[in-house]
Amino acid sequence: MSSEETLIEKKTKVLIKLRGYKVINKEEIKNATSYTIKMKDKEKAILWAVTTDGTVGVAYVTQLKKAMDDAEIKKGIIVTIGKYTHTAKTRSKQSGIELIPKIFPSFQIFDHEFVSKHELLTPEEKEEVLESFKSQPYQLPRINASDPAIIAVGGSPGDIVRVIRNSKTAGKYVAYRYIV
């Protein structure tokens, strides 16, 4: 990453790389950069990297929702270095818009030796894991949806994440966590 990159550009690049998104289109709009992306499940989404460092209010959420409706896209994402208003948080949940928190890292967290690899399970993998352990999701160890690694991979409550650790004694150790 070049030194001229802003913090918001770094965060956006890390998010796109971590989640395996493919950028289809990128354009500059007022106070933001708009990305049309293809997610792993082949669905499209609109990602807005808001360049203002102030508070992101309901106006941004409303404008993104209108852009989503115009493009017939169901998912939206807003990345900012500022804070979100309470109303923006509430409206985003109703509109299918994910708000990436201010604390989202501007660097690749999984490059550090002490951070285990985290992978979200597909619905099919989730069923296989639960069947093999003969258990229900709530019986698995839990991890908070606010955990930085869960935010990075795009997990939400109800999902299951595979955590892969390197161990000196066991080699590779795989654990599963239920996101709450």
N, C-alpha and C positions, 0 to 999 in steps of 0.2 A: 504494500500500500504506500502510495506517495505521501510526502509530508504536506502537500497542499490539500489533501482530502480532509473534509470537515468531519467532525465527530458523527454527525447524522449519516453521512455517506458510509463511514466505516461500519456503523451499526447495521445499516441496511445491507451492505455486502455480506457481513457475517451472518445475518438472518437468512438471506437467500441461499448462502452456501450450506449452512447447518441443516436447513430443512429440505434441501435438494430441489429448490424451485428453479424453474427455467424462465428467464426473462424473455417475453415475447415483444414487448414494446416499452419504451421509456420516453417520457416527455416532461418538460418543465411546465408547471402551472404556477399560479400565484401562491407564494409562500410554501411550495412543496414540489417534490418530484414524484410523478405518478408512474408506477410500473404496472404493466399488465403481465401477470405471471401464470405459469402452468404449475400446479402443485403435483405431488407424487401420484395422487389418485386421478390425474389427468383433468381435474376440474380447474377452471380458470378463477383467478382472484385479482383484485386491484389492491396494490400496496401503495400507500402514500407515505413518503418520507417528508415529514413536516419540518421545514428549515427554521422556523421560529423557535427561540428558546424560551418563550413565554408559555402561558397556559393554553392548552388545546381545549376549546370549548365545544358546545353542541353544534356550532356552525360548521365545523370541519366534518363532524359525523354526518350531519344532514347533507352536506355537499358530496361527501363520498357515497352516501346511500343513493343520491340522485344519479351519480356517475355509474354506480353498480346497476341501477335499474335501467338506465339508458343503454348500457352494454349487455344487459341480460346476464349479469354475473351475480352469484348468490353470496360470495364471501369477500370481505374487505379487511384490510390490515392497515393500522396507522402506527408509524414509528416516529418518535419524537425524543428530544432531550429535555423537554419541558414536562409539566405535570398535566393531568387531565382533570376537568371539573367533574363534580359528582353527577351532574346531569348528562355530561358526555359519556360517562361510564355506563349509566343506566340506559341511555338511548342506544349505545353501541351494542349492548346485549340484545336489545329488541330488533336491531337491524342486521345482525349477523356480521358484525365488525369486531375484530380482535384488536385490542389496544395493547401494544407492546410497552411494558413499563419503562420508566426512566432508568431503572437499574440494569436493563439489558446490556450485556457487555459489548464493547466495541472491538473485541478481540476474540479469537477462536478459543473458547474455554476448554475444549476437549483436547487441545494441544498440550496442556499441562500434564505432567506425569502423575499427579495425584488426583486427577479428575477421571473417573471411570467413563467409558463409553456408554451412552444411553440411546436406546432405539425404541421408538413406539411400535407396538405390535399391530398388525393388521387385524381386522375382525376374525379372519380365518386362523391366524396364529394365536390369537387370544383364546379361541375355542379349543384349539389343540393343547395349549398349555394348561388350561383349566381342566380339560379331560384327563391329561396325563397325571396331574396332581390330584384328580378327583376332588376338586374344591370349588368354591364360589369366589368371585373376585375379592369380596370383603375379607376373606380369610388369608389373603396374601399380606405380607408386610406393606405398610403404607408409605407414601411419599407425598408431600404437599404440592399442590398445583403451582404454588408460588416459588418453589425451588428453582434457582436459576437454570439448572440443567433441563428441567421440565419445560420451562418457558422457552428455552433455546430450541428444543425439538418439537414444540407446538403441542404439548400434551394438555389434556383437560380432564377434569374429574370424571371418573368412570373408565378411563383408559388404563391400559397396562403397559409398563415400560420394561424393557430388558436392559439390565445393567451388567456390563461385561468388565470384569476387573482382572488385572494381571496380578498373579500371586506368585511369590517366590517358591512356595511349597506346593501349591495346587496347579500351577501353570495358569490356565485361564479359568476363571470362576464366573459363572453366569447366575444371576439372581433376577427375580421378577418382583416388581413393585406395583401396587395398585394406587393410582393417583386419586387423592381426595382433595 
